Structures are given as structure tokens and as C-alpha cells.
């Protein structure tokens, strides 16, 4: 578990503790057009992955799309109007 935790901390660089005892990790990647891709990984208290998704934020910082990849790949879903 400690090795996985250290690996996730290095890979994502940002995290928060969840009330369930797990963690939410995220990594932001800025695109050339000003949009932001945020990769979000949620794990349980044993550091097992429970969810993984990509969130796309537009140039105003508003959530535009979500691509849930785990536990099931649901493809890209537009958010809002």
C-alpha cells in the first residue's frame, strides 16, 4: 500500500483525504487552446482504484466534459449547455 501511495503522490502531485478513508488524486494538464484536462483518480483506504476520470475545463475554467474511464468507460459526456 505504501508503495502505491508514494507512486500516486509522485504521479499526480495533488491529493485530498476522503471521508471514507481513501484519497482523491488529480493532475492538471494545460492544453494549447487554453483548456485544462484534469485527471482524477479516487482510491479506497488500501489505495485500490475505485474511480478514474478525465475532466475537461474550458478557457473560463468551467467544467465542459467528463470522461469516466473506470470502473466503466462511458466515453465523453458534455456538461451544461
N, C-alpha and C positions, 0 to 999 in steps of 0.2 A: 504494500500500500504506500509506504513512504517513497519508494522509487517512482511510482506512478504520480504521486502528488508533486514531487520535485519536477518531474518531466512536464506535467501540466502547467506548473508555475512558470517554468522556463519558456515553454512554447507559447502560452497565451499572455503572460505578463500582468494580467489583471484578474482579480477574483474577489468574490464576496462569499461569506458564510451563509448558508441557507438554514431556516428554522428546523428543517428535517435532519440536520447534522451533515448534510452534503455541502457542495460548493457549486457556484456558477462562475465559470471562467469565460473570458472574452478577449478577442484580439481584433483591433480595428485596422483596416487596410484602406487607405485613401486612393480613389480612382483618379485618372487624369481629368475626367469631366467634372470633378468636384463632389461626386457621390462617395459615400462611405459604405464599405462592406464590413459588417461586424459578424465574426464567427463566434458563436456561443455554444459552450459545452457545459452541461449540467451533470454532476456525478452524485452518487449516494455517499454515505459515510465511509464506505470501503473503497471509494474512488472508482467505482464501476460506472460507466457512462449510462445515464438514463435518458438524455436528450441531446441532440446536436442540431443546430440550425444556422442558417445564414440570414442575416437581416440586412436589407439594403436601405440606406437613408439618402434622401435627395439633397440637393445643394442647400436647402433651407434647414437641413437637419431633421426632417420629418420622415418617419418610417414609411417607405413606399412599397416594399416587398418583403415577404418572408419565404424562405425555402427550408422547410423542415426536412432533414436528411435522416434522422434516427429518432425514434425507433422504426419509423417507416418513411420512405422517401415519397413525399407528397407533391413534389415539384414546387415551382414558384407560384405564390399567391399574392396578388396585388392587394394593398391595404388602402382603404379610403377611396376617394373619388377619382 
